[in-house]
Amino acid sequence: MRLLDLDGAGPDSITPFDHKDARRVWAARQDARRAVFAYLSYHIHDRLHSTLEYRTPRETRVGYCQGLALVA
């Protein structure tokens, strides 16, 4: 099973995964599935976002919830 490089950020981006993984062939579908979910978890939850002032979505969510607690 092959995976495509869906990152689109280019080879200079900093991720916990090597871009060689985008062309890797896994022995089992479950292994490929785990790798995809690990990457998506990183990309969605832990990657710094410029639109969030270079914070992770988790940091933004925690800051937002703390702000709500101070108002209430």
C-alpha positions in Angstrom: 0.0 0.0 0.0 1.4 3.4 -1.0 0.6 6.8 0.6 0.8 10.1 -1.2 2.6 13.2 0.2 -0.5 15.2 1.2 1.5 17.7 3.3 2.2 20.0 0.4 4.6 22.0 2.6 7.7 20.9 0.8 10.8 19.1 2.0 12.0 22.0 4.2 9.1 21.8 6.5 9.7 20.5 10.0 7.6 17.4 10.9 8.2 14.4 13.0 8.0 12.3 9.8 10.6 11.9 7.1 9.3 12.7 3.6 10.5 9.2 2.6 7.5 7.9 4.5 5.3 9.4 1.8 6.6 6.9 -0.7 7.0 4.0 1.7 5.4 0.7 1.2 4.0 -0.9 4.3 3.7 -4.6 4.9 0.2 -4.4 6.3 -2.7 -2.1 5.9 -2.9 -1.6 9.6 0.7 -0.3 9.8 -0.1 2.2 7.0 -3.3 3.3 8.8 -1.4 3.9 12.1 1.2 6.0 10.3 -1.5 8.1 8.6 -3.4 8.7 11.8 -0.1 9.6 13.6 0.7 12.1 11.0 -2.8 13.6 10.9 -2.8 13.9 14.7 0.5 15.8 14.5 -0.7 18.0 11.6 -4.0 18.9 13.2 -3.2 19.1 16.9 0.5 19.7 17.4 1.7 21.7 14.4 2.3 25.4 14.8 -0.2 27.5 12.8 0.6 30.9 11.5 -3.0 32.0 11.7 -3.0 31.1 15.4 0.0 33.3 16.1 2.4 30.3 15.8 0.7 28.3 18.5 -0.7 24.8 18.3 -4.5 24.4 18.2 -4.3 22.8 21.6 -2.6 25.9 23.1 -5.1 28.1 21.4 -8.0 26.1 22.7 -6.7 26.1 26.3 -6.1 29.8 26.2 -9.6 30.4 24.9 -11.2 28.2 27.6 -9.2 29.9 30.3 -10.4 33.3 29.0 -14.0 32.1 29.2 -13.4 30.9 32.8 -12.2 34.3 33.8 -15.2 36.0 32.3 -17.7 33.7 33.9 
